[in-house]
Amino acid sequence: MKKKFRTALVQMKSSLHKEENLAHSLRLIKQAADNNAQLVCFPEFQMAYSPPE
């Protein structure tokens, strides 16, 4: 029998402020968990946004 595995994929716009990014990420993790996600995937620069020059 196959087991189902629920994954949440997050798209978010990060800011220059790591504290804001973390708080937003934690809210999204909670939302994903409330929807039975077992894995939450974030963008690679979620905590380290750097604006284009």
C-alpha positions in Angstrom: 0.0 0.0 0.0 1.3 3.5 -0.9 1.5 6.1 1.8 0.5 9.7 0.9 2.8 12.5 1.8 1.7 16.1 1.8 4.1 18.8 0.9 3.7 22.6 1.0 5.6 24.7 -1.5 6.0 28.3 -0.4 6.4 31.4 -2.6 7.1 34.5 -0.6 8.7 37.9 -1.1 11.4 38.3 1.5 12.4 41.6 3.0 15.7 42.9 4.1 14.8 42.2 7.7 15.5 38.7 8.8 13.2 39.0 11.8 10.2 39.8 9.5 11.2 36.9 7.2 11.3 34.5 10.1 8.0 35.6 11.5 6.3 35.3 8.1 7.9 31.9 7.6 6.7 30.6 10.9 3.1 31.7 10.1 3.3 29.9 6.8 4.7 26.8 8.5 1.8 26.9 10.9 -0.7 27.3 8.1 0.9 24.3 6.2 0.9 22.2 9.3 -2.8 23.0 9.9 -3.4 21.7 6.4 -1.5 18.4 7.2 1.7 19.2 5.4 4.6 17.0 6.5 7.2 19.0 4.6 7.4 22.7 3.9 9.7 23.9 1.1 10.9 27.6 1.0 12.8 29.5 -1.6 16.6 29.4 -1.3 16.9 33.1 -0.4 14.0 33.2 2.1 16.1 34.6 4.9 18.8 36.4 2.9 17.1 38.7 0.5 19.5 41.0 -1.4 18.0 43.6 -3.7 19.3 43.9 -7.2 21.9 46.5 -7.8 
